[in-house]
Amino acid sequence: MSYSVIGGADGPTSILLAGSTGPDWINILGLVFVALLLIPNIIYALMFRNQENKCDNKFMNVLEQIGRYIA
């Protein structure tokens, strides 16, 4: 891991870290955890595929569609 300090007389000092900051198994564990959280949602979506959206709030519908296409 390498460290860099950037600073000057006219601005704030910044400390930059480059390289690996932790073990890689944490990322894999996080991926497994997120996948386990998504299993009930996937099952529900497959079981109730033709369910009608009863929400009248357009903002919530837009957020739902954004979430579907981003994730």
C-alpha positions in Angstrom: 0.0 0.0 0.0 1.3 3.4 -0.8 0.5 6.7 0.8 0.7 10.3 -0.6 0.3 13.5 1.1 -0.8 16.5 -0.9 -0.8 19.9 0.8 0.0 23.5 0.3 0.0 26.8 1.9 -3.3 27.9 0.3 -5.5 24.8 0.6 -6.4 21.8 2.8 -4.0 18.8 3.1 -5.1 15.5 1.6 -3.9 12.0 2.3 -4.4 9.5 -0.5 -4.2 5.8 -0.2 -3.5 3.5 -3.1 -3.7 -0.2 -3.3 -5.6 -2.9 -1.4 -7.1 -1.7 1.9 -8.3 -5.0 3.2 -8.8 -8.7 2.6 -10.6 -9.8 -0.6 -12.8 -12.3 1.2 -14.8 -9.4 2.7 -16.0 -8.5 -0.8 -17.0 -12.1 -1.6 -18.8 -12.3 1.8 -20.7 -9.1 1.0 -21.7 -10.5 -2.4 -23.0 -13.7 -0.8 -24.9 -11.6 1.8 -26.6 -9.4 -0.9 -27.5 -12.4 -3.0 -29.2 -14.1 0.0 -31.1 -10.9 0.6 -32.3 -10.9 -3.0 -33.6 -14.5 -3.0 -37.1 -13.7 -1.5 -37.6 -10.8 -3.9 -36.7 -12.9 -6.9 -39.1 -15.7 -5.7 -41.9 -13.1 -5.2 -41.3 -11.6 -8.6 -41.5 -14.9 -10.3 -44.6 -16.1 -8.4 -46.6 -12.8 -9.0 -45.3 -11.9 -12.4 -48.7 -10.5 -13.7 -49.6 -8.5 -10.6 -51.0 -5.0 -11.3 -49.3 -2.0 -9.9 -51.8 -0.2 -7.6 -49.6 2.7 -6.6 -50.8 6.1 -7.8 -47.7 8.0 -6.7 -45.8 8.8 -9.9 -42.6 9.6 -8.0 -42.6 6.2 -6.4 -43.2 4.5 -9.7 -40.3 6.4 -11.3 -38.0 5.4 -8.4 -39.1 1.8 -8.8 -38.4 1.7 -12.5 -35.0 3.3 -11.9 -34.2 0.7 -9.3 -35.2 -2.1 -11.7 -32.9 -0.9 -14.5 -29.9 0.2 -12.4 -29.8 -3.0 -10.3 
